Every structure is written in structure tokens, then in C-alpha cells.
């Protein structure tokens, strides 16, 4: 089963980092968030990736060009101009980097890589800026049971600030909840399972995946939602990046499934 990652975001709300790199290459700890996302899928045995490049895609190309040597113990004989791999610590990944166009929208970028997909098998799809501990095989199995064209992972966004009730005329707080999760709203967590036929709903490169295609599929009753009540966090701002980094450095990152 293949995994498609949309990895060309401008990251305008985290411009402190994205002036020189695409958002998926912003580091959480020593590695870009793209690496963290790939490790999540790889934990479940999904190692065949198609990465849709857009803004500063050359940074991602350079990253994977050097990935092998940077993941190994290497002996260089400079006199003989010889390189010997002593010990291989590399990930078991197969990575297709697809140049999907600087001005291509999310739907168009998915459409551009259809030629790399298997016609008779669903694929996983996600963005290059969010981590989670969602059970990927469970979402795939749920998707198959629903007879859906698309299944999204529904999450409740983490609260950013302490929540409390303050009635008119009152000055005291009696029910404070620190960083409370939103109680009602579910949002799209960005971890999808998609049938290849869903790409037929994308007309051209100007189409945004989250608008007309998904709206039409929903109207036809072919859009399912897998409820995930565990950990989920996107990296939209510098604050988000700092929060994720702090959690990672604590050694207790919920999405670090491969080390638990």
C-alpha cells in the first residue's frame, strides 16, 4: 500500500523557518517533520512513499540524495577516492519524489501522481505538517468496511489556552480547565485513506482537494470519518513547532510509536 505525502506547503505562518525550506523540512528535534510522518507509517509496515513536491522541492530532493550516506557508518579513503559502507542504519523506505508544479493546488498535485499508484488498491494520503498516534491499519480496515471513496481521520483539535466560564457580572472563576480540548467540533486530521477512483473528481491542477472533490464525494455519501481520540497535532505556527519540539525532547512523544 502506497503513502502519498503533500510536501510543498509555503508555511506562511511559520515564515521564520520556511524562508529557506518547505514546511515539511522544518525540524522537530534533529529531523524534519517529514521524517517523523514517514516513521509513523513505516512503523505499520508502509514504506512505499510518493512525495508531492512544490515550494522549494529541491531541499527535499537534496535531503534524500544524501540520506543513505548520512544514515550509515562510512569509511572514506581519500587517496584512492574510495567509499566503503561499514554499517547500514538506513530506513527501509522506497521514495518517489514527484515534481507537481509550483502553482498546482492540492487536488492537482494528487492528480499528477496517479500514474505512480496502483489502480486496484487504496492509498494513504496526508499532509507534510502533522503528527499523530492514529492506528493506520485500523483506518484502512474501517475504510474498506464503509464502501467509501475517501476516509478521513476525524480529530478534536488540542486546546491552546486554559478554558473557563465567566458569566456576565462575575469576576471569579470556578471551573477552570487548562488547555481544554474542544468538546464538540471534529476537524479533518489530514490522515486519509483514498480509492484511486476518487482522483476522477479532480478536474485539473487548479482544484483544491478539500473543496469541490471532497464536497462532491460527501454529497454522494462516499466520504467516511474514522474518529481518532488519541494524540494529534499539526505544525501551523512557530508556537506549534516549539510545542512539538519540547514534547519530542522530553522523550515521551506520543507519535514516536517506533520506540515504545
C-alpha positions in Angstrom: 0.0 0.0 0.0 1.4 3.4 -1.0 1.6 6.6 1.0 1.2 9.9 -0.7 2.5 13.0 1.2 1.7 16.6 0.1 5.0 18.2 0.9 5.1 21.5 -0.8 3.5 24.0 1.6 4.7 27.5 1.8 4.2 27.6 5.5 3.5 31.4 5.6 2.6 31.3 9.3 5.9 29.8 10.2 8.0 32.0 7.9 10.8 32.2 10.4 11.7 28.7 9.2 10.2 28.4 5.7 12.0 31.3 4.1 14.7 28.8 3.1 12.9 25.4 3.2 9.4 23.9 2.7 7.4 23.4 5.8 7.8 19.6 5.8 11.5 20.2 6.2 11.2 22.2 9.4 13.0 20.2 12.2 11.3 18.6 15.2 14.4 17.7 17.2 17.2 16.6 14.8 14.9 15.6 12.0 12.4 17.3 9.7 8.7 16.7 10.5 8.5 14.8 7.2 10.8 12.2 8.7 8.5 11.9 11.7 5.5 11.4 9.5 7.3 8.7 7.4 8.4 6.9 10.6 4.7 6.7 11.7 3.7 5.0 8.5 6.8 2.8 8.5 6.0 1.6 12.0 3.0 -0.1 10.4 5.0 -1.6 7.6 4.1 1.1 5.0 7.4 2.0 3.4 6.4 3.0 -0.2 6.2 6.8 -0.3 5.2 9.2 -3.1 6.1 12.8 -2.0 4.5 15.6 -4.0 7.0 18.4 -4.3 6.1 22.1 -4.8 7.7 25.0 -2.9 11.5 24.6 -2.6 11.2 20.9 -3.6 14.9 20.9 -4.3 15.5 20.9 -0.5 13.6 17.6 -0.2 15.5 16.2 -3.2 18.8 17.1 -1.6 17.7 15.6 1.7 17.0 12.2 0.2 20.0 12.3 -2.2 22.2 12.4 0.9 20.0 10.3 3.2 21.8 7.0 2.6 25.3 8.1 3.4 24.1 10.2 6.4 22.4 7.1 7.8 25.5 4.8 7.6 28.9 4.3 9.1 31.2 5.2 6.2 34.9 4.8 5.5 36.4 7.3 3.1 39.8 6.5 1.5 40.7 9.9 0.1 43.9 8.7 -1.6 42.1 6.0 -3.6 38.9 8.0 -3.9 37.0 5.0 -2.4 33.9 4.9 -0.2 33.1 1.8 1.8 29.8 1.3 3.8 30.7 -0.2 7.1 27.3 -0.4 8.7 23.9 0.4 7.3 21.3 2.1 9.6 19.1 3.3 6.7 15.3 3.2 6.8 13.6 0.6 4.6 11.9 3.2 2.5 11.2 3.5 -1.2 10.7 7.1 -2.1 9.3 8.7 -5.3 9.8 12.4 -5.4 7.3 14.0 -7.9 7.6 17.5 -9.2 3.9 18.5 -9.2 4.3 22.2 -10.1 4.8 25.4 -8.1 1.3 26.7 -8.8 -0.5 23.4 -8.6 -3.2 23.1 -5.8 -3.6 20.1 -3.5 -6.0 18.3 -5.8 -3.9 18.9 -8.8 -0.9 17.5 -7.0 -2.7 14.3 -6.2 -3.9 14.0 -9.8 -0.4 14.5 -11.0 0.9 11.4 -9.2 -1.9 9.0 -10.2 0.4 7.3 -12.7 2.5 6.1 -9.7 -0.5 4.5 -7.9 -1.9 1.0 -8.1 -5.3 1.2 -9.8 -6.9 -1.6 -7.7 -5.6 -0.6 -4.3 -6.4 2.3 -1.9 -3.6 4.5 -0.8 -2.9 6.6 2.3 -2.7 10.3 1.9 -1.5 13.0 4.3 0.0 16.5 4.6 3.6 17.1 5.5 2.9 19.0 8.7 1.0 16.9 11.2 1.9 14.0 13.6 -0.4 11.6 15.4 -0.6 8.2 17.1 -3.6 7.1 15.0 -3.8 3.4 14.2 -3.2 3.4 10.4 -4.2 -0.3 9.8 -7.4 0.3 11.7 -8.3 3.3 9.5 -7.6 1.2 6.4 -9.8 -1.6 7.7 -12.5 0.9 8.6 -12.3 2.4 5.2 -12.9 -0.9 3.5 -15.9 -1.6 5.6 -17.6 1.7 4.8 -17.5 1.3 1.0 -16.2 4.8 0.9 -14.2 6.6 -1.8 -12.4 8.6 0.9 -12.0 8.1 4.6 -10.6 11.0 6.7 -9.3 10.8 10.2 -11.6 13.0 12.4 -9.8 14.6 15.4 -10.6 17.1 18.0 -8.1 19.9 18.0 -6.0 20.3 21.1 -6.8 23.3 23.2 -4.3 26.2 23.1 -5.4 28.0 26.2 -7.0 27.4 29.6 -10.8 27.4 29.3 -13.3 28.7 31.8 -16.8 30.1 32.2 -17.2 33.7 33.2 -20.9 34.8 33.5 -21.8 38.4 32.9 -21.2 40.5 36.1 -19.0 37.8 37.7 -15.3 38.3 38.5 -14.4 34.9 39.9 -13.7 31.6 38.1 -15.0 28.3 39.4 -14.4 25.8 36.6 -11.0 26.4 35.0 -9.7 23.7 32.7 -6.1 24.1 31.5 -5.7 23.7 27.7 -9.0 22.0 27.4 -9.8 20.1 24.2 -12.7 21.4 22.2 -15.8 19.4 23.4 -17.9 19.4 20.2 -16.1 20.1 17.0 -14.4 17.4 14.9 -12.0 18.5 12.3 -10.1 16.9 9.4 -6.9 15.5 10.9 -5.3 15.1 7.4 -4.7 11.3 7.5 -6.7 9.8 4.7 -7.4 6.5 3.0 -8.4 7.1 -0.6 -9.6 4.9 -3.5 -7.8 5.8 -6.8 -11.3 6.5 -8.4 -11.6 9.5 -6.1 -9.0 11.2 -8.2 -11.5 11.3 -11.1 -13.3 14.1 -9.1 -10.3 16.3 -9.6 -10.7 18.3 -12.8 -7.3 19.9 -13.2 -4.3 21.4 -11.4 -6.3 24.4 -10.1 -8.5 22.2 -7.9 -8.2 22.2 -4.1 -8.7 18.7 -2.8 -10.5 19.8 0.3 -13.2 21.8 -1.6 -15.0 20.5 -4.7 -13.7 16.9 -4.8 -14.3 16.1 -1.1 -17.6 18.1 -1.0 -19.0 16.2 -4.0 -17.8 12.8 -2.6 -19.5 13.7 0.7 -22.8 14.7 -1.1 -22.8 11.2 -2.7 -22.4 9.5 0.6 -18.9 8.2 -0.1 -16.9 10.2 2.4 -16.3 8.4 5.8 -14.8 9.6 9.0 -12.7 7.5 11.3 -12.8 9.0 14.8 -9.4 9.3 16.5 -9.5 10.3 20.1 -5.7 10.0 20.7 -2.9 12.3 20.0 -2.9 14.7 17.0 -1.0 17.9 16.4 -0.3 19.9 13.3 2.6 22.4 12.9 1.0 25.5 11.6 2.9 28.2 13.5 6.2 28.7 15.3 4.4 28.1 18.5 3.3 24.7 17.3 6.8 23.9 16.2 8.2 24.8 19.7 5.5 22.7 21.4 6.3 19.6 19.2 10.0 20.1 19.8 9.5 20.3 23.6 7.5 17.1 23.6 10.0 15.3 21.4 12.9 16.3 23.5 11.1 15.1 26.6 11.4 11.5 25.2 7.7 11.0 25.6 6.4 12.0 22.1 3.0 10.1 21.6 3.6 9.8 17.9 7.0 8.0 18.5 5.3 4.6 18.0 8.5 3.0 16.8 10.3 3.5 20.1 7.6 2.5 22.6 
